[in-house]
Amino acid sequence: MKNIVVTLALAALVILGYSFKSSSEISPGTQEISFYKGSLKEAMVRARKEKKIIFLDIYAVWCGPCKLLKNTSFKDKNVSDYFNKNFVNLEIDGEKGEGKELVKKYGLKGYPSLLFIDSQGNIINKSLGYYDGKELLKIAKGLK
């Protein structure tokens, strides 16, 4: 229950802060992160073949910060260029099918959960919540 309250409070703060930015400050660009369509197991095979890390976005359809992340940070040209070049990107609903198993396996406490994992499924970095494009890029570049 505490995690839900924290997530909702963070979502409210993010949305409030977002509403005060001018349109010139929010320029997501024309690209977005290209997400692999398949299972984590299939993404791990691809990551081994391409010698890349997996970026795994575990979200929920009702999650405000998840929607904000998808509509802003994931569409930021700098973020999408970097992520599409350096990672096998995968998004999975944490409340359906494989997502339920991954939430348990990785001990996730809320949404969005952003994981960087190796091709064997080991966590390199795990973050919770919304990050603007600059923050997300800083996390990703810190892995190299």
Steps between C-alpha positions, in 0.01 A plus 500: 500500500787735587651451151171590334474820706862591418446429129182710492669787685794491257262493205317806631827690547625407155176599331489825696860582405439398139201733473721803577747438219466696180466319170854605408632307801312186399630402160483123476619490140358285227648166603432268785654194658438199280385211717566138404181298454557172679572337832788573734651164409496595131645844582781331693589293192504816291708684760761221501514503121532881482721524812263748664335561835122472528297803606180365655208732576247326724184709514129484584229635271344706782833655607523879448882523524524211250287691249698818558827312445370349177366833370804712589831335589463204264429746214796726576726485192823479703358219714355304209818531292715374788267223613430371148873485426623351829224280642246234417194686630205305637178615667278263696175552690581397858145387566459254213662173391878507509493836676352349819788249513760772445356719777547208741837390361655846524318604821343807343307734730323738259469643152668594284789271583793562268754221487825466314589133486768292336430228244484242781222688681715649779415852616764762426285793612143530633311827535145580603284786380499775243822651363519785252708445187820647643478291817423181308789560262735562794402164654548320168836660422620418851479129416779513241 
